[in-house]
Amino acid sequence: MPEIHYVSSHILDLSSIMAILENQMQISLSDEAVLNITKAREYLDKKLEKNEEPIYGINTGFGALCNIKISKIHLEQLQENLVMSHACGTGEYVPKEIVKLMLLLKIQSLSYGNSGVQLKTVERLIAFYNLDILPVIYTQGSLGASGDLAPLAHLSLPLIGKGEVYVKGKIISTDKILKENQWEPIKLQAKEGLALLNGTQFMSAYGVHLLIKAYKLSYLADVISAVSIDAFDGNRSPFDALVHDVRPHRGQIKTAKNIREFLDGSEIAAGEKNNVQDPYSFRCIPQVHGATKDTLDFVRKTFKTEINSVTDNPNIFVEEDKIISGGNFHGQPLALALDYLAIAMAELGSISERRIYQLISGLRGLPAFLVNNPGLNSGLMIPQYTAASIVSQNKQLATPSSIDSIVSSNGQEDHVSMGANAATKCLRVIENIETILAIELFNASQAIVFREPKKTSEFLASMLKIYRKNVPFVAEDRLLANDIRNSVTFIRSFSIDAEVLFE
């Protein structure tokens, strides 16, 4: 397996993470990272030997118990108690691909040497990652401040021999996997429990996962809308570069360029049009899709900063001889970004559903509901209902989480981001967008047949040829749920190079 080395100067981004995941890379620590981790731990141990004063999170209680000093003989038990007591997750299981990202990002954050963990703790996390031993984590329990406490506690339980893990797709107890690998549970030292539980890796892992999916869906929304334009016999003039050069939003310009390229060579697009203007859901594709693209770029910058940061507390600065308690665990930047992402992606679904509606409305020479013998056949009447119901649900899910806060920890944690709720909610929005776009492709691929013998572009025709192998033309009524599922599968399996996605 190829390797990636973590060093404090190494910058992760969406492209590198895609490469790590797709190539199933193994990870390891560079010499620099080993040195940074070791120096911070040695510094902390010496500090504890010489200093009897309470240092938050190191020889004190946590949260509202921060003023209670803990004796040296109980520091190891304190860390284990912290992990166990905070493992209060509930709800559904976090998807395994997101758990793997959580491990990757926690290792990245600890590798900078500002957290004071033992080297063997990070090495065990790396072993879990490389061997695909994934802790069982739950979606509910984080307030998105003080770090993602409950989810990260579940991520950390296997280090001390507790909790459950996925191995080869099955859930087994951690003690069993430790025995199989001849591992002893890690004896957490002062500060380690807090270093593991403080942090934003739950929100960050969701964010990275969602961004990769969102960029792909943004690209596919352009492709699918291009099919719909030809299927609806739409005008090409709204995509002329001159229009967008005088309102030069980057995403708008890029979307118009995509549409021009996708329709290049289309006989349908080149034909004479009877309609001077198209509905906004066609004519304003660059403006709407483009605004989503610009949002993705903003959210991407936010998460790139976050995943290359130290987000636990307190932070250790060896050279400056300081241990500083701050608030880098607070997820407000991520909460706002995730809410913004959900809103922007929901709009891709909203305009897509309007194109679906136009296609089945019996306009522009298309039969009602895109089927021969309408009346006897309902055709594609009800897939639009399904898309409409999902769009409505997305409007509810796009209500911001970040505007909420509930006081916790006896008033010590009096403002929280709710970024974890924003993350899990945004995942549902983006999964819904997959389905809406799949329904649009189903409708557009059906409608474009009625434009024959005129042909669409070579690019779109080649894509539709592959699509047709799993979702054939609907000549008469059949069970359409299977077609929608197959259409979703097609979208999920559609491969796009990172250079195209993130240019």
NORVENKA-V87864 format. One record per residue. N is the residue number from 1. SS is DSSP state (A for helix, B for strand, O for the rest). OMEGA is omega in radians with two decimals (NA if undefined). Layout:
{{N & SS & OMEGA} {N & SS & OMEGA}}
This chain:
{{1 & O & 3.02} {2 & O & -3.12} {3 & B & 2.92} {4 & B & -3.13} {5 & B & 3.11} {6 & B & 3.05} {7 & O & -3.05} {8 & O & -3.13} {9 & O & -3.10} {10 & O & -3.11} {11 & O & 3.02} {12 & O & 2.99} {13 & O & -3.07} {14 & A & -3.13} {15 & A & -3.12} {16 & A & 3.11} {17 & A & 3.06} {18 & A & 3.14} {19 & A & 3.12} {20 & A & -3.07} {21 & A & -3.07} {22 & A & -3.13} {23 & O & 3.13} {24 & O & -3.11} {25 & O & 2.96} {26 & B & 3.14} {27 & B & 3.11} {28 & B & -3.13} {29 & B & 3.03} {30 & O & 3.08} {31 & A & -3.14} {32 & A & 3.13} {33 & A & 3.10} {34 & A & -3.14} {35 & A & -3.13} {36 & A & 3.13} {37 & A & -3.09} {38 & A & -3.13} {39 & A & -3.12} {40 & A & -3.14} {41 & A & 3.12} {42 & A & 3.11} {43 & A & -3.11} {44 & A & 3.13} {45 & A & 3.12} {46 & A & 3.12} {47 & A & -3.14} {48 & A & 3.13} {49 & A & -3.03} {50 & A & -2.96} {51 & O & 3.11} {52 & O & -3.11} {53 & O & 3.10} {54 & O & 3.07} {55 & O & -3.00} {56 & O & 3.05} {57 & O & -3.10} {58 & O & 3.05} {59 & O & 3.07} {60 & B & 2.96} {61 & O & -3.01} {62 & O & 3.11} {63 & A & -3.13} {64 & A & 3.13} {65 & A & -3.02} {66 & O & -3.10} {67 & O & -3.14} {68 & O & -3.14} {69 & B & -3.13} {70 & O & -3.13} {71 & O & -3.07} {72 & A & -3.06} {73 & A & -3.11} {74 & A & -3.05} {75 & A & 3.13} {76 & A & 3.12} {77 & A & 3.11} {78 & A & -3.11} {79 & A & 3.13} {80 & A & 3.09} {81 & A & -3.13} {82 & A & -3.11} {83 & A & -3.10} {84 & A & -3.04} {85 & A & -3.12} {86 & A & 3.13} {87 & O & -3.06} {88 & O & -3.13} {89 & O & 3.08} {90 & B & -3.14} {91 & B & -3.11} {92 & B & 3.04} {93 & B & 2.97} {94 & O & 3.13} {95 & O & -3.03} {96 & A & -3.13} {97 & A & 3.09} {98 & A & 3.05} {99 & A & 3.14} {100 & A & 3.07} {101 & A & 3.10} {102 & A & 3.10} {103 & A & -3.12} {104 & A & -3.07} {105 & A & 3.06} {106 & A & 3.08} {107 & A & 3.13} {108 & A & -3.09} {109 & A & -3.13} {110 & A & -3.04} {111 & O & -3.11} {112 & O & 3.10} {113 & O & 3.07} {114 & O & -3.02} {115 & O & 3.06} {116 & O & 3.14} {117 & O & 3.04} {118 & O & 3.08} {119 & A & -3.08} {120 & A & 3.07} {121 & A & 3.12} {122 & A & 3.14} {123 & A & 3.10} {124 & A & 3.07} {125 & A & 3.10} {126 & A & 3.10} {127 & A & 3.08} {128 & A & -3.11} {129 & A & -3.05} {130 & A & -3.13} {131 & O & 3.13} {132 & O & 3.02} {133 & O & -2.94} {134 & B & 3.12} {135 & B & 3.05} {136 & O & -3.07} {137 & O & -3.09} {138 & B & -3.01} {139 & B & -3.05} {140 & B & 3.05} {141 & O & -3.13} {142 & O & 3.02} {143 & O & 3.13} {144 & O & 3.02} {145 & O & -2.78} {146 & O & -3.03} {147 & O & 3.05} {148 & O & -2.89} {149 & A & -3.07} {150 & A & 3.12} {151 & A & -3.13} {152 & A & 3.02} {153 & A & 3.10} {154 & A & 3.06} {155 & A & -3.03} {156 & A & -3.10} {157 & A & -3.12} {158 & A & 3.09} {159 & A & -3.11} {160 & A & 3.04} {161 & O & -3.10} {162 & O & 3.13} {163 & O & -3.10} {164 & B & -3.14} {165 & B & 2.96} {166 & B & 2.99} {167 & B & -3.11} {168 & O & 3.06} {169 & O & -3.12} {170 & B & 3.08} {171 & B & 3.11} {172 & B & 3.13} {173 & B & -3.09} {174 & A & -3.09} {175 & A & 3.11} {176 & A & -3.11} {177 & A & 3.07} {178 & A & 3.12} {179 & A & -3.12} {180 & A & -3.12} {181 & O & -3.13} {182 & O & 3.10} {183 & O & 2.96} {184 & O & 3.04} {185 & O & 3.09} {186 & O & 3.03} {187 & O & -3.06} {188 & O & 3.13} {189 & O & -3.11} {190 & O & 3.09} {191 & O & -2.99} {192 & A & -3.13} {193 & A & 3.14} {194 & A & 3.11} {195 & A & -3.13} {196 & A & -3.04} {197 & A & 3.03} {198 & O & 3.13} {199 & O & -3.06} {200 & O & -2.99} {201 & A & 3.04} {202 & A & 3.11} {203 & A & -3.09} {204 & A & -3.14} {205 & A & 3.05} {206 & A & -3.11} {207 & A & 3.12} {208 & A & 3.12} {209 & A & -3.10} {210 & A & 3.13} {211 & A & 3.12} {212 & A & 3.10} {213 & A & -3.08} {214 & A & 3.10} {215 & A & 3.11} {216 & A & -3.13} {217 & A & 3.07} {218 & A & 3.10} {219 & A & -3.11} {220 & A & 3.07} {221 & A & 3.07} {222 & A & -3.13} {223 & A & -3.07} {224 & A & 3.11} {225 & A & 3.07} {226 & A & 3.05} {227 & A & -3.13} {228 & A & 3.13} {229 & A & 3.10} {230 & A & -3.14} {231 & A & -3.12} {232 & O & -3.08} {233 & O & -3.07} {234 & O & -3.14} {235 & O & 3.06} {236 & O & -3.01} {237 & A & 3.13} {238 & A & -3.09} {239 & A & 3.10} {240 & O & -3.09} {241 & A & -3.12} {242 & A & -3.13} {243 & A & -3.00} {244 & A & 3.08} {245 & A & 3.14} {246 & O & 2.97} {247 & O & -2.81} {248 & O & 2.94} {249 & O & -3.01} {250 & A & -3.11} {251 & A & 3.11} {252 & A & 3.13} {253 & A & -3.12} {254 & A & -3.14} {255 & A & 3.14} {256 & A & 3.12} {257 & A & 3.10} {258 & A & -3.10} {259 & A & 3.11} {260 & A & -3.12} {261 & A & -3.12} {262 & A & -3.12} {263 & A & -3.10} {264 & O & 3.14} {265 & O & -3.13} {266 & O & 3.06} {267 & A & -3.13} {268 & A & -3.10} {269 & A & -3.10} {270 & A & -3.07} {271 & O & 3.12} {272 & O & -3.07} {273 & O & 3.10} {274 & O & -3.08} {275 & O & -3.11} {276 & O & -3.11} {277 & O & 3.06} {278 & O & 3.05} {279 & O & -3.08} {280 & A & -3.08} {281 & A & 3.02} {282 & A & -3.03} {283 & A & -3.04} {284 & O & 3.08} {285 & A & -3.14} {286 & A & -3.09} {287 & A & -3.09} {288 & A & 3.10} {289 & A & -3.11} {290 & A & 3.11} {291 & A & 3.06} {292 & A & 3.10} {293 & A & 3.14} {294 & A & 3.07} {295 & A & 3.13} {296 & A & -3.14} {297 & A & 3.09} {298 & A & -3.12} {299 & A & 3.11} {300 & A & 3.13} {301 & A & 3.13} {302 & A & -3.09} {303 & A & 3.07} {304 & A & 3.08} {305 & A & -3.04} {306 & A & -3.04} {307 & A & 3.07} {308 & O & -3.07} {309 & O & 3.01} {310 & O & -2.99} {311 & O & 3.05} {312 & O & -3.06} {313 & O & -0.12} {314 & O & 3.12} {315 & B & -3.10} {316 & B & 3.13} {317 & B & -3.00} {318 & O & -3.05} {319 & O & -3.12} {320 & O & -3.11} {321 & O & -3.14} {322 & B & 2.94} {323 & B & -2.97} {324 & B & 3.05} {325 & O & -3.12} {326 & O & -3.07} {327 & O & -3.11} {328 & O & 3.10} {329 & O & -3.04} {330 & O & -3.00} {331 & O & -3.07} {332 & A & 3.11} {333 & A & -3.12} {334 & A & -3.14} {335 & A & 3.11} {336 & A & -3.12} {337 & A & -3.14} {338 & A & 3.07} {339 & A & 3.11} {340 & A & 3.12} {341 & A & -3.14} {342 & A & 3.14} {343 & A & -3.10} {344 & A & -3.14} {345 & A & 3.10} {346 & A & 3.13} {347 & A & 3.03} {348 & A & 3.11} {349 & A & -3.12} {350 & A & -3.12} {351 & A & 3.08} {352 & A & -3.14} {353 & A & 3.12} {354 & A & 3.08} {355 & A & 3.06} {356 & A & -3.12} {357 & A & -3.14} {358 & A & -3.08} {359 & A & -3.08} {360 & O & -2.97} {361 & O & 3.11} {362 & O & -3.11} {363 & O & 3.00} {364 & O & 3.09} {365 & O & 3.10} {366 & O & 3.09} {367 & O & 3.10} {368 & A & 3.12} {369 & A & 2.97} {370 & A & 3.14} {371 & O & 3.02} {372 & O & -3.12} {373 & O & 3.07} {374 & B & -3.01} {375 & O & 2.98} {376 & O & 3.08} {377 & B & 3.04} {378 & O & 3.09} {379 & O & -3.07} {380 & O & 3.10} {381 & A & -2.94} {382 & A & 3.01} {383 & A & 3.07} {384 & A & 3.04} {385 & A & -3.12} {386 & A & 3.12} {387 & A & -3.14} {388 & A & -3.14} {389 & A & 3.14} {390 & A & 3.09} {391 & A & 3.12} {392 & A & 3.10} {393 & A & 3.13} {394 & A & 3.09} {395 & A & 3.11} {396 & A & -3.11} {397 & A & -3.11} {398 & O & 3.02} {399 & O & -3.00} {400 & O & 2.99} {401 & O & -2.98} {402 & O & 3.11} {403 & O & -3.11} {404 & O & 3.02} {405 & O & 3.10} {406 & O & -3.13} {407 & O & 3.12} {408 & B & 3.10} {409 & A & 3.05} {410 & A & 3.07} {411 & A & 3.12} {412 & O & -3.14} {413 & B & -2.94} {414 & O & 2.99} {415 & O & -3.13} {416 & O & -2.99} {417 & O & -3.01} {418 & O & -3.13} {419 & A & 3.12} {420 & A & 3.07} {421 & A & 3.07} {422 & A & -3.11} {423 & A & -3.08} {424 & A & 3.10} {425 & A & 3.14} {426 & A & 3.09} {427 & A & 3.12} {428 & A & 3.11} {429 & A & -3.05} {430 & A & 3.04} {431 & A & 3.08} {432 & A & 3.12} {433 & A & 3.07} {434 & A & -3.09} {435 & A & 3.14} {436 & A & 3.12} {437 & A & 3.09} {438 & A & 3.10} {439 & A & 3.08} {440 & A & 3.12} {441 & A & 3.09} {442 & A & 3.14} {443 & A & -3.08} {444 & A & 3.13} {445 & A & 3.08} {446 & A & -3.07} {447 & A & -3.03} {448 & A & 3.07} {449 & A & -3.12} {450 & A & 3.06} {451 & A & -3.13} {452 & O & 0.26} {453 & O & 3.07} {454 & O & -3.06} {455 & O & 3.01} {456 & O & -3.12} {457 & O & 3.13} {458 & A & -3.14} {459 & A & -3.12} {460 & A & 3.13} {461 & A & -3.14} {462 & A & 3.09} {463 & A & -3.12} {464 & A & 3.10} {465 & A & 3.09} {466 & A & -3.13} {467 & A & -3.08} {468 & A & 3.14} {469 & O & -3.13} {470 & O & 3.14} {471 & O & -3.09} {472 & O & 3.11} {473 & O & 3.14} {474 & O & 3.14} {475 & O & 3.08} {476 & O & -3.01} {477 & O & 3.06} {478 & O & -3.14} {479 & O & -2.99} {480 & A & 3.11} {481 & A & 3.11} {482 & A & 3.13} {483 & A & 3.13} {484 & A & 3.11} {485 & A & 3.13} {486 & A & 3.11} {487 & A & 3.07} {488 & A & 3.12} {489 & A & 3.11} {490 & A & -3.12} {491 & A & -3.12} {492 & A & -3.08} {493 & A & -3.10} {494 & O & -3.06} {495 & O & 3.12} {496 & O & -3.14} {497 & O & 3.14} {498 & A & -3.13} {499 & A & 3.12} {500 & A & -3.07} {501 & A & -2.92} {502 & O & -3.12} {503 & O & NA}}
